[in-house]
Amino acid sequence: MRVGVLGLGRSGLAAARLALARGDSVYASDSGDSPDLRAAAEEVRRADGDTEVGSHSIERLMQCDVIVVSPGIPPTSPVLTDPRLAGVRRIPELEFAFERLDSPVIAVTGTNGKSTTTALAAHLLRAADYDAPAAGNIGRALSDVALEAEPPDWVVVEASSFQLADIDTFAPRIGVVTNLSPDHLDRYPTVDAYYADKAKLFSNAVPSSIWVLNGEDEAVRALPGPAPGERRYFRTDRALDAGEQGGFVRDDELVLREREGDESLVRTREMRILGRHNHANALAAAIAAVAAGADTASVRAGLRTFAGLEHRLETVIESEGILWINDSKATNIASTIVALQSMTRPTVLLLGGRHKGEPYTKLLPWIGTHVREIVAYGEAAQRIESDLAASASVHRVDGSFETVVERAATLARPGEVILLSPACSSYDMFRNYEERGRQFKHLAQTRAETMHGQFHR
C-alpha cells in the first residue's frame, strides 16, 4: 500500500517503521520542525521512505491508500480538513497497528487512571508468566509491538479518546473504562462529544467481549449501551449488587467476585500505591488480568509489588522539612482533585500550563481543605487567577518554569508539601507532561543539594 503518516512523534514514527517493514511505500510528514523530528525523518528516509518536516504535502497525501494520523493532530487541523483528502481512508495509529497485530488486546480508556490501570494490568499478567507489554499512550507505540517477530500473549493498550475517534476495526478482547469526567474541552465542542469518542471502544463488540466498568460511575455504566459482551464491575464505595461479577473493596481488602463466589485478593495496606482512586485502578486491572487467564495467586503477588508510575503522585524528595511531589500527569481538573484528596499536609500547589476548557473553580472545595498557597503559571495563569483569587491565595508567576518552582519553594514551610499537579496540558512550555515532570524533579533535587551544601558550610 501507499501509506501516509501524519506526525513524526513516537506513534507516527512507529507507524512508518511498521509500514516500511511490511513493504509499503511511506510518505511521512510533520508540520513541526525540531531536532527530534528531523532525526525521525532521517530514520524514515534511511529505510527508503519519503519525509517532510515543517509542512504537509496535500498532493502527496492524495496519492495514498490510507493516512495514519498521530493522536496529537486535532481533527480541525488544516491538513485533516482539506477537502482534497476527503476520499482517502484515514485511521489512527492504534487501528493501523491493531490490523497488523497477532495478539489479543486489553484496551483501557477513561478520563483518569488509564495509565496506572494499563501498567498494572500488564504487571499482573507478567506476574502470571504472560508476555504482556503495555502500549499505546503508555510504554511503547502499538505499531512497535506489531513489529515483533514473536507476538506477545497479550497487549495492554491505553487508548485515548483521540485514538478511538476514527477507529473502524479495532476490537479489544477485553475493554476497561476507569471513569468519566469532562476533559479535552479545548478540542471537543461538548462533554457529550468527548464521551461519544470514548464509547467507540464498544464499536466492534461481540458476545465474547468482556467489559470491565466502573460500577459507581453512572456515565461509565451507560457508555456501552446495548453493545454485546459480558459486563464486570468494580467499585470502592460498597459491595457489588446481587448477580454482578467483578470486584469491590470490603473493609480494607480488595475482593474479586466471580460466579464461584468472592475471593480476597490483598489488604489495601499491602499495596505500594495509595489512595481510594488506586484501589479502583487495582480492581479494574485485577479483573481484566483474571479475565485474560491470570491465576489469582499471581494477581495477588503482583498487586503487592506494583510500585506505581512516574509523574503520578510521585514522591521526589523531602528537604528542609518540605515534601516535593511530582504529579505532572494530572492534566485535567478531575486528576488534580484526586491528588488534593491524597494530601495529608498543608500544600503549596503548582497549577498551570495550557488551559483545557474547564473552570478552575471546580477545585475550590479541595483547595479550601488542603491548599495554603497556589502558584499559577503558564498560558492558563490569568484564567486560574481570575477563577480562584477571590477564594484562595494565588501567586501568579510569569516567566520560566525554574522561576515558578523557586517561588513555590519560598512560599513553602517545614511540614508542608510542594505539589506539581497542574490540571493543564504541558504544551505551552514542554513537549509533554513527562518533560515537565522531569524538570520539576531536577529543580527540586538541585535545590535540595544546594540547601544541603549551604547548611554544611
Number of C-alpha atoms within 10 A of each C-alpha: 13 16 22 29 31 30 26 29 18 17 28 27 26 25 34 33 20 22 24 18 12 12 10 15 18 25 25 30 24 23 16 15 13 10 8 11 22 18 12 21 23 16 16 22 16 9 13 13 20 18 22 22 18 12 12 21 15 14 10 12 23 16 15 19 14 19 26 24 28 24 22 13 15 15 16 10 9 10 19 18 12 11 10 13 18 11 10 15 11 20 21 24 29 30 22 25 25 20 13 16 20 17 18 19 21 29 27 30 25 23 21 24 22 24 26 23 29 32 22 29 34 28 26 29 29 20 21 21 12 18 15 24 23 25 24 27 20 18 15 16 23 30 29 20 25 23 19 12 7 10 16 17 17 22 29 31 31 27 25 21 21 22 24 25 19 19 21 15 13 22 23 25 21 23 25 29 29 25 22 21 17 18 22 21 15 12 15 18 11 14 14 11 14 22 21 15 18 25 22 21 28 22 16 16 22 15 9 11 18 22 29 27 27 27 27 16 16 12 14 23 17 12 19 21 10 9 16 17 17 14 17 23 24 33 22 22 13 13 15 20 9 6 8 16 22 27 31 26 25 15 11 12 16 24 22 22 21 17 9 7 8 14 13 16 21 19 17 22 11 13 20 13 22 15 14 16 18 20 22 24 27 27 29 30 30 32 27 30 27 20 19 20 11 20 15 19 11 17 25 19 16 22 27 17 16 17 13 19 15 17 24 21 26 19 15 17 16 18 17 14 13 19 21 25 25 26 28 30 28 26 25 24 24 20 23 27 19 19 21 21 16 15 18 11 15 18 26 24 26 25 27 28 24 20 26 20 17 17 14 19 15 14 17 16 10 16 22 11 14 19 22 19 20 26 24 26 27 25 18 22 22 15 16 24 20 14 18 20 15 9 11 16 16 22 20 20 19 14 10 12 18 14 13 21 22 14 16 24 17 8 17 21 17 12 14 22 25 27 28 31 29 30 28 29 24 24 15 15 16 15 11 14 22 16 15 24 24 15 17 25 21 14 16 25 17 12 16 17 13 11 13 13 10 9 8 6 5
